[in-house]
Amino acid sequence: MTSGDGWTTCARGHRHWGLYGAAGLLITDGANVVLQHRAPWTHEGDTWGVLGGARNSDEDAVTAALREANEEADLVPDDVLPVGLYEDDHGGWSYTTVVARPVGAVRPHAANAESVSVRWHPIDEVDGLPLHTGFAAAWHHLRALPAQLYLVVGGEAGEDNARLDTLRRDGIRTAQLPSGIEAGGLNRLLPAVFVCPDLTSTADTASALSAVGQVVVAIDRADLDLLS
């Protein structure tokens, strides 16, 4: 692992913090979001944004965002369920916001000197805050929380463990999802994957999950090809 701390320049000529890109965590229950009041000494200090920072060389976006949330607000991975990603690509450098639902009662607080405070805000009041410019530009993509996506697999699809691990980690591009799946403004949805032993249990599981979220079914490798 190599630390990503440091400044770099994207293809557009802008300077960014994070040699390997950066990632942040936006926790939302659909009505409220967790935001960080950045310390005055930080880049664009005294503004509000998401918990986050530079990605290390060996980190995917979710891992980096969860690590930063732990460092800055004492949150742990079990506190949240990541549901999707929004990537702001600047050409050779990107900031990925990981959108996550709270699991139980999430009580963030400022855990280091990078924050004045970290707390819940009503979504309807976010536009009235002094926002970090990057977060302000992305906010309209992030405010609509999509329903949880479930990927139910059986048959040949259930044997492709490497592909399923990739889909769990990186998510599914919204352009490749079947019509009717709602993604809000996110680029990718992170599926909860259910592997079933046979086609009957695949159908039964998909039917049950459709009552609580959005469901995509894959029963052969061609189905996974369409999602990858």
Secondary structure, 3 states (H helix, E strand, C coil): CCCCCCEEECCCCCEEECCCCEEEEEEECCCEEEEEEECCCCCCCCCEECEEEECCCCCCHHHHHHHHHHHHHCCCHHHEEEEEEEEEECCCCEEEEEEEEECCCCCCCCCCCCEEEEEEEEHHHHHHCCECHHHHHHHHHHCCCCCCEEEEECHHHHHCHHHHHHHHHHCEEHHHCCCCCCCCCCCEECCEEEECCCHHHHHHHHHHHCCCCEEEEECCHHHHHHHC
